[in-house]
Amino acid sequence: MTENANPTSHEAAWSGPVPVEDTALAVTDTGGPGQPVVYLNGSYATQRNWRHVIAELGDGYRHITFDERARGRSEQSADYSFAACLRDVDAVLDATGVRRPLLVGWSYGAALALHWSTRNPDRTVGAVMVDGGYPWDYLATVEGGREADREQIRTMFRKFGWIMPLVRPLGLAARMSAEQHAEINIELNEIVADSDPVFDLVTFPMRFLVASGAGLGGTEEGLTAMRATLAPILARNPHVQVSATVPSKHTTIVRKDFRAIATAVREVCEVREVRGVRGGGVCQDAAQRGSLTE
């Protein structure tokens, strides 16, 4: 793989930093003429988490991964907001020359996939939501209300701030302060709590991978309630469907159920091919038709 090669050419694989605002993102692009798939990580995960999914899908797709700000090999920033993360998606697409991606998002990344895709529906081939993006109002479930829960989250991150440098290699923390970790978590909870109407804007195939059981930072009861918020959306928008419910926990789904994620990607492609050009689908011969890359 070429380091710092010309990222606007999709013929060759490349990896390197992509400057954006006050930081630089570590990006990897496998290149090739296949459908571009852009992977959006969990809150503190890195692009390495997707390697089994990428291997399962193979070289028929063009795989684009990157580390978010202060994660993995990307640099730190003064802005870790959700809006900044959406701008980072734009920066990666601009750098790689991809016009119409298929988005695969896990946890925090699923929320990013929902909001980027519904703001850019004409550019979105489809989205795979890996146990995330559910419109659940977690802050409202805590005794004392939203502000009490905000303080509870801040207290928790301050309490465990000392261990964050130790768990960074496991994808459980970023190179941020405890306060910054807390504010990211709070903001995400507020964004997903208000996201139910956003699903009405989904006009492209969206497939969910739903995990089972509890995970770090959540009880089994709470996560069951979170996943249940998907049911009304499935009932009213046929574009949103569940590809599979898998036995893995939220924190292990990408590692253990990579085959199910790959299957969901293929499902999205099949839907687009049925609606696409006769004799060749959006996901199979995209580069030849010149419709997905600038």
C-alpha positions, 0 to 999 in steps of 0.5 A: 500500500502506497503511503501518501499517494494521490488519494483522488485516483481510485486505481491504487491503494493508498494510506496517509493523513488527510488534513482537515481544519486543525487536525489530520485524519489517518485514512486508508483506501484499498483502491480499485473499481468496486463500490466505495464502502466508507466505514464509520467507527464506534466512539473510541474505536479505530479503523483496525476494527473493520479488518475482518469485515473488509476481508470477508467482503473482499476486493470486489469493493473499494474499502475506505477506513479512517480514524476519527480525531484523537483516535488511532493514528489521527491527530488531536483537535480543538473540536470533537463535536458531532458536527466536526465528525460529519465534516470529517466524513466530507473531508475523507470523501473529498480526499478520496474522490468518492461521490456516492458511498455506501456507509457502514457505521457502528455505534457512534458511527451509525449515528453519523451514517444516519445524519450524513446520509439523510443530509445527502440522500442523492449521494448515498448508495445505502447504509448499514447500521451496526447496533447504533443510531437508535432513537433512544432518549437515555438521558430521560431514563435516569432518576432526576432527569436529563441534567442529573444524568449529564452530571452522572456521565461527567462524574463517571468519566472523571472517576475513571479518567486515570485508566483511559490511557491504559485502555486506548489500545483496546479502542475504549478511549481516545487521546482526550481529557475525561471532560472531553470524553464525557461531553462527546457521550452527552452530545451523542445521547442528545442527538440520538434522542431527537433522531426519530424523525430523521428516519423518515428522511431515509429514501435509500436502503438501510439495514440494521445489525442488532446485537443482543445482551449488555455491554460496557456502559449499559445494562441488558435492560437498558440496551433492550429498551434502546433496540426496541425504539427501532420497531416503530421506524420499521413499521412506517419506513420500508427502506429501513429493515433489520438484516439480522439480530445476532448473539454478540454484545454491542462491544463485540459485534464487529469482531464476532459478527463480521460475516453478518455485517458483510451480508448486510452490505451485500443486501444493500447492493442487491436492492440498489441493483434491482432499482439500478441500471439493467445489466449491471448494478450500482455496486458491481460496475460503479466505476465503469459507469463513472457514477460513484466517483468524481 
